[in-house]
Amino acid sequence: MPRSTNPGRDLKASPFQTSLQEALETFESIRSLDEPLTKAADTVLQCLKSAGKLLLCGNGGSAADSAHIATEFTCRFQEDRRPYPAIALNVDGGLLTAIGNDYAFQDIFARQVQAFGQPGDVLIAISSSGKSRNILSAIEEARRRKMKTIVLLGKGGGFTAGAAEIELIVPGTVTARIQEAQKFLLHVLCELVEAQLPRP
């Protein structure tokens, strides 16, 4: 027997459909980031072709994304090619806890930038909120060392907006959706760069 329908009934969307709609809206909102993303890719490409290196950092999920993208450059993304130097500053637990204990948590990335960064290198910093003091400190240290700086932010950029030379701010307030869009942007960055890197 056919199920009766009530046209006037307000059908509540399932959690999956709600999350999917949020994701679609967030991805649609990043269309405007084409130009800064292309600029970021050009910056990374020139760095790697000039024997420079990438330093990446983030907290929590952004730390995982930093390690992920560093791997894409040092191993490979899609094509077979030589490895390029990319270091995720959040992967060494001993070093992070030493800096946090002896100095401050705010310094855990900046001190590594001071140790490893050289003029012409690129810092890629990731924060879904834009309110991570250690991210801002890392960007400030990178600029003092005449490195190029790229930052991926969300939620309006927080107090980190305007600190880096190139910024990709994902609109929205839902952390999970922002992180998903940031990972997409980072994957496209890898695609754009790898397409122009020398093959073996």
N, C-alpha and C positions, 0 to 999 in steps of 0.2 A: 504494500500500500504506500503510495507516495507520501513523503513527509510534508506536512502543511508548513507553509511559510507565512510570515507576518511582515508585509512590506514596511510596517511602521516600527518594527523591532530594531533596536540599536545593537547590532552584532559587534561584540568586542573582539578585536584582533588578537590572535594568539601571541605569546611572547616572541616566538620565532618571527612572525610577520612584523611585529613592532620593531624588533632589532634589525631586521632586513631593511625596513623602510628608513630607519635611522642611518644605516650604512649607505644606502643609495643616496640619501640626501647629503650626507657628508662627502661622499665621493663626487657628487655633482658640484659641490661647493668649491672643490679644489681645481676646477678648470682654469681659474684665474692665475694659478701658480705655474703655468707653462713657461713664462719668461724667466722668473727667478730660478726655476729648476734647470732650464737650459744654461743659465749663467753658472749655476753650481756645478753642472757637469763639465763645462768648459774649464772652470777653475781646477777641478780635480784632475782632469785630463792633462792640463799644462803642468801641474805639480808632478804627476807620475812620469810624464815624458821628460821632465827636467831632473830626474833622479831624486825627487822629493818623496815624502811619505805622508800618510794619513794618520791622524790621531782621532779616535772616536770616544765619546763618553756619554753616559746617561745613568739614571737611577731606576731600579726596579725593572719594569718591562722595557724601558728605554735602554737599560744596561744590556738586556738580552738582545735587543735590536742592534746595539753598537757592536757586540761580539759577532752577531750574524753577518753584518755588512762588512766588517773587517775580514771575515772569512771569505766572503765573496770576492774580495780583491786579492787576498794573498793566495787563495787556492784558485778558484775561477768562478765565474757566474754561469755563462752558458757555453762559451767557446774555449777551445784549447789555446792557451797563450802562456807567456812567462808570468811568474808570480810578481806581485807588486807589494811593497811594504805598507801594511795597515795594522795599526795597533789599537786594540780596545783597552782603554785605561781603567776599566772596571773589573777586569778578570783576575787580577792577582790579589787574593784575599789577604795574604801576609802584608803586602805593601800598603793596601788600603787601610788595614787596621793599624799599621805602624804610623802612617801619616795622621789618621784620625785620632790616635792616642797621643802622639807626641806633639802634634800641632792642633788641627781642628778638622772636623768633618768637611767644613767648607773648603779646605785646602786639598782634598784627596785627589782631585784632578789637576788643579793648577800647579801643584808641585811636580807632578809628572810631566806636564807641559813644559815646565821650566827645565826639567832634566832631559827630555827627549826632543823637544821642539826646536826647529831651526828656521831661519827666514826662508820663505817659499813653501814650507810645509803647509798642510791644511788641517784645521780642526773641524770636525763634524760633531756638533753637540745636539743632543736630543732631549726634549722635555715636553711632556704632554700638558703641563700647567704653565710653564714659563716662570715658575716660582721656586726654582732650585738654586740656592746660593752657590753651591759648588759648581754648577754649570756656568753661572754668570762669572764666577772667579776664573774658571778655565778660559772662557772667551777673553776676558780682560788680560790674562797672562799671555795668551796667544797673540793678541794684538801688540802687546809690548815687545814680543819677540819677532814682530814683523811677519807673522804667519797669516795666511788667509783664513777667514772664519765663516762657517756655514752653520746655521742653527735651524732645527725643526721644532716648532712650538705649537701649542694649542691654547684654547680658552683665551684668545685675544693676545697671547704672548706674555702676559704678566709683566713683571719688572725686568724681564730679559729682552723684551721687544726693543729693537733699535741698537742692541749691543754688538751684533755681528754684522759683517759686511753684506752677507746674503742671508735672508731669512725666509723660511717657508712656514707660514702660520696657517694651520688647519682650523677653519671655523668650527664652532660647536662647543658643547660643554660636557659631552659624554666621553670619559677617558678611553673606554674601549674602542669607540668609533674613531677617535683621534689617533690612537695607536695604529689601528688598521690602515688608516689613510697615510700615516707617516711611513709605515712599512712599504706600502705601494709606491710612494714617492721615492723611497730609497732604492727599491728594485728598479724603477725606471731610471734613476740616476746611474745605477750599475749598467743597465742596458745601453744608455747613451754613451757612457765612458768606454765600455768594453768594445763597442762597435768601432771605435777609432784608435784603440791601442794596437801596437804592432803585434803581428802573429809570430810564432816561433820561426 
